[in-house]
Amino acid sequence: MATLTRDGLDLHYEVTGSGPALLLPKFNYFRWDRYLDVGLLAGRFTVVVASPRGFMASSRLAADGDYRVADLASDVVAVMEAAGFGRFSVFGYSFTGAFAPWLAHLTGRVDAVVSGGFQIAGDYSPLYAEIQALSTAAEADPAAWSEVISRFDNRAALGFYRELSELPPNFLVDSLPCPLFAFWGEDDEEIAFGGGMQLLASELDRRGIKHASFPGHDHNGMLDHINEALPSVLAWFDELR
């Protein structure tokens, strides 16, 4: 585990492998190495697993601090620079599946995006209310709330989804400055909430964005079987060369 101190905050990250840089943002509720075959990726990429301010082991802001998505993006760019890379690709799932294309828009540093398990096309405005409701329910359950605050500052998550809900529809996939590959489970209930697989697929097709869906998996099930997506992801990266 390495640490970069930026703006008085400690940002934690890990580097493995060799080759072009691939960022795995580590935000809230799962560790990549428990689900994804990071070793397979590290055979082809320098994999950097990084948490910005407010998430996992990285520093939290003071009580009067304001989390902004632009600052989260700047944090991970600073980490990538510390690891020796000015440009990089990004692989995200769920929460980070939204962050990955947004990072490309905000920074201009991203060469390619893999976004899994998120309704990246359509209307984002309903998402903040949903996250607020989940947060309220978790806070009412001491055990659930203890788990939440051990992994991330809830203000950071709420701030992220508040800003996301204010973006224009389809922002994450419109005028994207790099190629993107999307994937999801065919029974993903969270994508269904956001408008559904048919809408997502049609909007991606209309923009010429490649995608794949995997039968038999809901949102968490796709995470549990995320390695099923790796052959498609790696084949797509090969096409970009």
Contacts in CASP RR format, 6 or more apart in sequence:
PFRMAT RR
TARGET T0000
AUTHOR 0000-0000-0000
METHOD contacts of the structure
MODEL  1
MATLTRDGLDLHYEVTGSGPALLLPKFNYFRWDRYLDVGLLAGRFTVVVA
SPRGFMASSRLAADGDYRVADLASDVVAVMEAAGFGRFSVFGYSFTGAFA
PWLAHLTGRVDAVVSGGFQIAGDYSPLYAEIQALSTAAEADPAAWSEVIS
RFDNRAALGFYRELSELPPNFLVDSLPCPLFAFWGEDDEEIAFGGGMQLL
ASELDRRGIKHASFPGHDHNGMLDHINEALPSVLAWFDELR
1 12 0 8 1.000
1 13 0 8 1.000
1 14 0 8 1.000
1 57 0 8 1.000
2 12 0 8 1.000
2 13 0 8 1.000
2 14 0 8 1.000
2 15 0 8 1.000
2 82 0 8 1.000
2 83 0 8 1.000
3 10 0 8 1.000
3 11 0 8 1.000
3 12 0 8 1.000
3 13 0 8 1.000
4 10 0 8 1.000
4 11 0 8 1.000
4 13 0 8 1.000
4 78 0 8 1.000
4 79 0 8 1.000
4 82 0 8 1.000
5 11 0 8 1.000
6 75 0 8 1.000
6 78 0 8 1.000
7 53 0 8 1.000
8 59 0 8 1.000
9 53 0 8 1.000
9 58 0 8 1.000
9 59 0 8 1.000
9 61 0 8 1.000
9 75 0 8 1.000
10 58 0 8 1.000
10 59 0 8 1.000
11 50 0 8 1.000
11 51 0 8 1.000
11 52 0 8 1.000
11 53 0 8 1.000
11 58 0 8 1.000
11 59 0 8 1.000
11 75 0 8 1.000
11 78 0 8 1.000
11 79 0 8 1.000
12 50 0 8 1.000
12 51 0 8 1.000
12 56 0 8 1.000
12 57 0 8 1.000
12 58 0 8 1.000
13 48 0 8 1.000
13 49 0 8 1.000
13 50 0 8 1.000
13 51 0 8 1.000
13 79 0 8 1.000
13 82 0 8 1.000
13 83 0 8 1.000
14 48 0 8 1.000
14 49 0 8 1.000
14 50 0 8 1.000
15 46 0 8 1.000
15 47 0 8 1.000
15 48 0 8 1.000
15 83 0 8 1.000
16 38 0 8 1.000
16 39 0 8 1.000
16 42 0 8 1.000
16 46 0 8 1.000
16 47 0 8 1.000
17 39 0 8 1.000
17 42 0 8 1.000
17 43 0 8 1.000
17 45 0 8 1.000
17 46 0 8 1.000
17 47 0 8 1.000
18 42 0 8 1.000
18 43 0 8 1.000
18 45 0 8 1.000
18 46 0 8 1.000
19 44 0 8 1.000
19 45 0 8 1.000
19 46 0 8 1.000
20 45 0 8 1.000
20 46 0 8 1.000
20 88 0 8 1.000
20 89 0 8 1.000
20 111 0 8 1.000
21 45 0 8 1.000
21 46 0 8 1.000
21 48 0 8 1.000
21 80 0 8 1.000
21 83 0 8 1.000
21 84 0 8 1.000
21 85 0 8 1.000
21 86 0 8 1.000
21 87 0 8 1.000
21 88 0 8 1.000
21 89 0 8 1.000
22 41 0 8 1.000
22 45 0 8 1.000
22 46 0 8 1.000
22 47 0 8 1.000
22 48 0 8 1.000
22 88 0 8 1.000
22 89 0 8 1.000
22 90 0 8 1.000
22 91 0 8 1.000
23 48 0 8 1.000
23 50 0 8 1.000
23 76 0 8 1.000
23 80 0 8 1.000
23 88 0 8 1.000
23 89 0 8 1.000
23 90 0 8 1.000
23 91 0 8 1.000
24 32 0 8 1.000
24 36 0 8 1.000
24 38 0 8 1.000
24 47 0 8 1.000
24 48 0 8 1.000
24 49 0 8 1.000
24 50 0 8 1.000
24 90 0 8 1.000
24 91 0 8 1.000
24 92 0 8 1.000
24 96 0 8 1.000
25 50 0 8 1.000
25 51 0 8 1.000
25 52 0 8 1.000
25 76 0 8 1.000
25 90 0 8 1.000
25 92 0 8 1.000
25 96 0 8 1.000
25 99 0 8 1.000
25 100 0 8 1.000
25 103 0 8 1.000
26 32 0 8 1.000
26 49 0 8 1.000
26 50 0 8 1.000
26 51 0 8 1.000
26 55 0 8 1.000
26 56 0 8 1.000
26 96 0 8 1.000
27 51 0 8 1.000
27 52 0 8 1.000
27 55 0 8 1.000
27 56 0 8 1.000
27 95 0 8 1.000
27 96 0 8 1.000
27 99 0 8 1.000
27 152 0 8 1.000
27 157 0 8 1.000
28 55 0 8 1.000
28 56 0 8 1.000
28 95 0 8 1.000
28 151 0 8 1.000
28 152 0 8 1.000
28 157 0 8 1.000
29 95 0 8 1.000
29 151 0 8 1.000
29 152 0 8 1.000
30 223 0 8 1.000
32 38 0 8 1.000
32 49 0 8 1.000
33 49 0 8 1.000
35 223 0 8 1.000
35 224 0 8 1.000
35 226 0 8 1.000
35 227 0 8 1.000
36 226 0 8 1.000
36 227 0 8 1.000
36 230 0 8 1.000
37 227 0 8 1.000
37 230 0 8 1.000
38 47 0 8 1.000
38 49 0 8 1.000
39 47 0 8 1.000
40 227 0 8 1.000
40 230 0 8 1.000
41 47 0 8 1.000
41 91 0 8 1.000
41 230 0 8 1.000
44 234 0 8 1.000
44 237 0 8 1.000
45 89 0 8 1.000
46 83 0 8 1.000
46 85 0 8 1.000
48 79 0 8 1.000
48 80 0 8 1.000
48 83 0 8 1.000
48 85 0 8 1.000
48 88 0 8 1.000
50 75 0 8 1.000
50 76 0 8 1.000
50 79 0 8 1.000
50 80 0 8 1.000
51 57 0 8 1.000
51 58 0 8 1.000
52 58 0 8 1.000
52 71 0 8 1.000
52 72 0 8 1.000
52 73 0 8 1.000
52 75 0 8 1.000
52 76 0 8 1.000
53 59 0 8 1.000
53 60 0 8 1.000
53 61 0 8 1.000
53 67 0 8 1.000
53 71 0 8 1.000
53 72 0 8 1.000
53 75 0 8 1.000
53 156 0 8 1.000
54 60 0 8 1.000
54 61 0 8 1.000
54 67 0 8 1.000
54 152 0 8 1.000
54 153 0 8 1.000
54 156 0 8 1.000
55 151 0 8 1.000
55 152 0 8 1.000
55 153 0 8 1.000
55 156 0 8 1.000
56 151 0 8 1.000
56 152 0 8 1.000
58 75 0 8 1.000
60 153 0 8 1.000
60 156 0 8 1.000
61 67 0 8 1.000
61 153 0 8 1.000
61 155 0 8 1.000
61 156 0 8 1.000
65 155 0 8 1.000
67 153 0 8 1.000
67 155 0 8 1.000
67 156 0 8 1.000
67 159 0 8 1.000
67 160 0 8 1.000
68 159 0 8 1.000
68 163 0 8 1.000
69 99 0 8 1.000
69 102 0 8 1.000
69 106 0 8 1.000
69 159 0 8 1.000
69 160 0 8 1.000
69 163 0 8 1.000
69 164 0 8 1.000
70 106 0 8 1.000
72 99 0 8 1.000
72 156 0 8 1.000
72 160 0 8 1.000
73 102 0 8 1.000
73 103 0 8 1.000
73 106 0 8 1.000
73 107 0 8 1.000
74 107 0 8 1.000
76 103 0 8 1.000
77 86 0 8 1.000
77 107 0 8 1.000
77 109 0 8 1.000
80 86 0 8 1.000
80 88 0 8 1.000
80 109 0 8 1.000
86 109 0 8 1.000
87 109 0 8 1.000
87 110 0 8 1.000
87 111 0 8 1.000
88 109 0 8 1.000
88 110 0 8 1.000
88 111 0 8 1.000
89 110 0 8 1.000
89 111 0 8 1.000
89 112 0 8 1.000
89 113 0 8 1.000
89 114 0 8 1.000
89 237 0 8 1.000
90 99 0 8 1.000
90 100 0 8 1.000
90 103 0 8 1.000
90 104 0 8 1.000
90 110 0 8 1.000
90 112 0 8 1.000
90 113 0 8 1.000
90 114 0 8 1.000
91 100 0 8 1.000
91 114 0 8 1.000
91 233 0 8 1.000
92 99 0 8 1.000
92 100 0 8 1.000
92 114 0 8 1.000
92 115 0 8 1.000
92 116 0 8 1.000
93 115 0 8 1.000
93 116 0 8 1.000
93 117 0 8 1.000
93 118 0 8 1.000
93 222 0 8 1.000
93 223 0 8 1.000
93 226 0 8 1.000
94 116 0 8 1.000
94 117 0 8 1.000
94 118 0 8 1.000
94 190 0 8 1.000
94 219 0 8 1.000
94 223 0 8 1.000
95 118 0 8 1.000
95 157 0 8 1.000
95 160 0 8 1.000
97 115 0 8 1.000
97 116 0 8 1.000
97 117 0 8 1.000
97 118 0 8 1.000
97 120 0 8 1.000
98 115 0 8 1.000
98 118 0 8 1.000
98 120 0 8 1.000
98 160 0 8 1.000
98 164 0 8 1.000
98 172 0 8 1.000
99 160 0 8 1.000
100 110 0 8 1.000
100 113 0 8 1.000
100 114 0 8 1.000
100 115 0 8 1.000
101 113 0 8 1.000
101 115 0 8 1.000
101 120 0 8 1.000
101 172 0 8 1.000
101 173 0 8 1.000
101 176 0 8 1.000
101 180 0 8 1.000
102 164 0 8 1.000
102 172 0 8 1.000
103 109 0 8 1.000
103 110 0 8 1.000
103 113 0 8 1.000
104 110 0 8 1.000
104 113 0 8 1.000
104 176 0 8 1.000
104 177 0 8 1.000
104 178 0 8 1.000
104 180 0 8 1.000
105 171 0 8 1.000
105 172 0 8 1.000
105 176 0 8 1.000
105 177 0 8 1.000
108 177 0 8 1.000
108 178 0 8 1.000
110 177 0 8 1.000
110 178 0 8 1.000
111 178 0 8 1.000
112 178 0 8 1.000
112 179 0 8 1.000
112 180 0 8 1.000
112 181 0 8 1.000
112 237 0 8 1.000
112 240 0 8 1.000
113 176 0 8 1.000
113 178 0 8 1.000
113 179 0 8 1.000
113 180 0 8 1.000
113 181 0 8 1.000
114 180 0 8 1.000
114 181 0 8 1.000
114 182 0 8 1.000
114 183 0 8 1.000
114 233 0 8 1.000
114 236 0 8 1.000
115 172 0 8 1.000
115 180 0 8 1.000
115 181 0 8 1.000
115 182 0 8 1.000
115 183 0 8 1.000
116 182 0 8 1.000
116 183 0 8 1.000
116 184 0 8 1.000
116 222 0 8 1.000
116 229 0 8 1.000
117 182 0 8 1.000
117 183 0 8 1.000
117 184 0 8 1.000
117 185 0 8 1.000
117 188 0 8 1.000
117 190 0 8 1.000
117 191 0 8 1.000
117 219 0 8 1.000
117 222 0 8 1.000
118 184 0 8 1.000
118 190 0 8 1.000
118 191 0 8 1.000
119 190 0 8 1.000
119 191 0 8 1.000
119 193 0 8 1.000
119 194 0 8 1.000
119 195 0 8 1.000
119 196 0 8 1.000
119 200 0 8 1.000
120 172 0 8 1.000
120 173 0 8 1.000
120 180 0 8 1.000
120 182 0 8 1.000
120 200 0 8 1.000
121 170 0 8 1.000
121 172 0 8 1.000
121 173 0 8 1.000
121 199 0 8 1.000
121 200 0 8 1.000
121 203 0 8 1.000
121 204 0 8 1.000
122 169 0 8 1.000
122 170 0 8 1.000
122 194 0 8 1.000
122 195 0 8 1.000
122 199 0 8 1.000
122 200 0 8 1.000
122 203 0 8 1.000
123 169 0 8 1.000
123 194 0 8 1.000
123 195 0 8 1.000
124 164 0 8 1.000
124 165 0 8 1.000
124 167 0 8 1.000
124 169 0 8 1.000
124 171 0 8 1.000
124 172 0 8 1.000
125 165 0 8 1.000
125 166 0 8 1.000
125 169 0 8 1.000
126 165 0 8 1.000
126 193 0 8 1.000
126 194 0 8 1.000
127 161 0 8 1.000
127 164 0 8 1.000
127 165 0 8 1.000
127 194 0 8 1.000
128 158 0 8 1.000
128 161 0 8 1.000
128 162 0 8 1.000
128 164 0 8 1.000
128 165 0 8 1.000
129 165 0 8 1.000
130 193 0 8 1.000
131 157 0 8 1.000
131 158 0 8 1.000
131 161 0 8 1.000
132 158 0 8 1.000
135 148 0 8 1.000
135 154 0 8 1.000
135 157 0 8 1.000
135 158 0 8 1.000
137 144 0 8 1.000
138 144 0 8 1.000
138 145 0 8 1.000
138 147 0 8 1.000
138 148 0 8 1.000
139 145 0 8 1.000
139 148 0 8 1.000
139 154 0 8 1.000
148 154 0 8 1.000
168 174 0 8 1.000
170 203 0 8 1.000
173 180 0 8 1.000
173 203 0 8 1.000
173 204 0 8 1.000
173 207 0 8 1.000
173 209 0 8 1.000
174 207 0 8 1.000
176 207 0 8 1.000
176 209 0 8 1.000
179 209 0 8 1.000
179 240 0 8 1.000
180 209 0 8 1.000
180 210 0 8 1.000
181 209 0 8 1.000
181 210 0 8 1.000
181 211 0 8 1.000
181 212 0 8 1.000
181 232 0 8 1.000
181 233 0 8 1.000
181 236 0 8 1.000
182 200 0 8 1.000
182 204 0 8 1.000
182 209 0 8 1.000
182 210 0 8 1.000
182 211 0 8 1.000
182 212 0 8 1.000
183 211 0 8 1.000
183 212 0 8 1.000
183 213 0 8 1.000
183 214 0 8 1.000
183 222 0 8 1.000
183 229 0 8 1.000
183 232 0 8 1.000
183 233 0 8 1.000
184 191 0 8 1.000
184 197 0 8 1.000
184 200 0 8 1.000
184 211 0 8 1.000
184 213 0 8 1.000
184 214 0 8 1.000
184 222 0 8 1.000
185 191 0 8 1.000
185 213 0 8 1.000
185 214 0 8 1.000
185 215 0 8 1.000
185 216 0 8 1.000
185 217 0 8 1.000
185 218 0 8 1.000
185 219 0 8 1.000
185 221 0 8 1.000
185 222 0 8 1.000
186 197 0 8 1.000
186 213 0 8 1.000
186 214 0 8 1.000
186 215 0 8 1.000
186 216 0 8 1.000
186 217 0 8 1.000
187 215 0 8 1.000
187 216 0 8 1.000
187 217 0 8 1.000
187 218 0 8 1.000
188 197 0 8 1.000
188 217 0 8 1.000
188 218 0 8 1.000
188 219 0 8 1.000
188 222 0 8 1.000
189 218 0 8 1.000
189 219 0 8 1.000
190 219 0 8 1.000
191 197 0 8 1.000
191 200 0 8 1.000
191 219 0 8 1.000
197 213 0 8 1.000
200 211 0 8 1.000
201 211 0 8 1.000
201 213 0 8 1.000
204 210 0 8 1.000
204 211 0 8 1.000
205 211 0 8 1.000
210 236 0 8 1.000
212 229 0 8 1.000
212 232 0 8 1.000
214 222 0 8 1.000
214 225 0 8 1.000
214 228 0 8 1.000
214 229 0 8 1.000
217 224 0 8 1.000
217 225 0 8 1.000
222 229 0 8 1.000
END
